[in-house]
Structures are given as structure tokens and as C-alpha cells.
Amino acid sequence: MNGVTRRGGWRAGVLGECLAEFLGTLVLIAFGTGVVAMAVAALNQSGRGTQAFAAGGDWLLITCGWAAAVTLGVYVAGGVSGAHLNPALTVALALRRGFPWAKVLPYTVAQVAGAFVGAALVYVNYADAIRAFEASQHIVRGTMSGAATVGIFVTGPAPYYGGSFTGPFIDQLLGTALLVLGVFAITDERNQPPKSNLAPIVVGVLVAAIGMSFGANAGYAINPARDFGPRLLAWLAGWGPAAFSGGGFWWVPIVGPMVGGVVGALAYDVCVGQILVARGEPATQDVETGGEVVKETPVVA
């Protein structure tokens, strides 16, 4: 019996779920930070253009890349763990959807670890491009000038905040609230859930919308693992203080999303979810559940 068909053992429990969260988050961060590395350092060093990060076009590239990254990460892990890939979503699901609190910490550790390894793969792949870009721009990694390339891996506040954390915190809270609210709506079987296993694609569209509408203020981390795992990688890869610069900003994309996730979950349940329950709306049958076709009963007029 091969490893694919073997049943039981540790794979059937929380460790198996955490392994799926690890791999799903790795895929998310590999594609997500990979598209940023393309925009910042690789394209302009590869003979396919000379301008580094043209704000409008490259931002569209980045938002679309992150959307695809989320979609693929959810498809990878969804059948095993539900593909949270985000501690803020994990906590929101524990608070409002009965996800076991005992699994919150293991899931979070797996997500951060997956984000770290995903960022490490991107760093190994683009190390030469990043070094070439730093040399051309006279950037010294390990000093504050390294902030120009550490942004491949981490988020940061826009200069117009003037060092204040209030605006970026609100931004992260709002962006994550919209993310979790959207995820709750997309996965609510009493509402209008996407059928035929299309929910991951719709979640990707949601992430693209957040990036296009709310991304400039603080880089739309909207996920503590997405920011902290790659930030640790950047610190170890030689960026040093630049990885935790911004006057101590590093905690904002951790705490802001955690609060925002709870706000988004409560907002959806109070304004929509509980109303659907009160009306007695039935769960929507999909054409596919857990890999098995659902047998639907014909409706006789």
C-alpha cells in the first residue's frame, strides 16, 4: 500500500492538517513574494525592461500575482485543512465557526513556517537578481538603505503617515475585516456560495480587490504569517535592521489583521449570517463536496 492510499496514523489528525497548512502557505508566499521580486528586481535586470517598479503597471502585476497565489494555496490545502493560510482567519473561524481553539496555535505555527520557507525559496531563486539590483542602485544590505529591496518580502507604511502607526493599523484592520467578511460570505452555504469548487478563485478575486483598493497605505499584508515569516527570512538573509525598520512597524501587520479578522467575522454574522439562519434558509447543495458528486433531488413544479 503506497503513501497516497494509506489510512490512519498521524496524517489523519491535526499534524496532517498542519502539514497541509504549511504547504498551502508556502505556495501562497512563493507565488506572492515571487511576483514582487519580479517587479522590483528581476524584470528590469533581465533585459525585459529597464524601469524598476513602475507604480501603476507593476502594482496591477503584483495584485494579480497575489490573487493567483491565494487561489493556488487554497486549492493545495483546502481538502485537508480548509486552507486558512492566515492566523487572522484561523482565529475568526475559532471564534465564530466552531473551529477548535486547540488547533489555533498549531495552525499558526505551520502558517508562519510555510511563509518562511516560501520566502526562502524566492530568495534563493532571485538572489542574483536582487544583488544586481542592489549594486546598480548603490543599496547596501544590512543598512537602512536596504529597505528598497527588503520590501520584496515585507510590508511597510507609506511615507505620508509620517511615522504614525494609527493610519497603518486602521488600514490593516479594515483590509483584514473585508477579507474575513468576504471569506465568510463566500463559504456560507445559506448565502450564495460559488459552486463547482470555484470558491478559491473567488477568494483570489477578493484579495485582488483589496490590493487594488486598499494596498498602497501599508502593503496589504492582511495576514500575520504572510508578513512575519518572510520578515524573519529577510532578517536572517542579511537585511538585518532594515527587516524590522519603520520605527517598529513590524507589529502592525500582526495585531491589525488579528483584530480586523474578528471585526469582519462579527460584521458578517450580525448583518447577514444570523439573518439567514433566522429566516430558515437551507444550505445550498453544490455539485461537488469533498471530491464526491452530490446527488440532487429533482424539483417538481
Secondary structure, 3 states (H helix, E strand, C coil): CCCCCCCCCHHHCHHHHHHHHHHHHHHHHHHHHHHHHHHHHHHHHCCCCCCCCCHHHHHHHHHHHHHHHHHHHHHHHHHHHCCCCCHHHHHHHHHHCCCCHHHHHHHHHHHHHHHHHHHHHHHHHHHHHHHHHHHHCCCCCCCHHHHHHHCCCCCCCCHHHCCCCHHHHHHHHHHHHHHHHHHHHHHCCCCCCCCCCCHHHHHHHHHHHHHHHHCCCCCCCCCHHHHHHHHHHHHHHHHHHHHHCCCCHHHHHHHHHHHHHHHHHHHHHHHHHHHHHHCCCCCCCCCEECCEECCCCCCCC
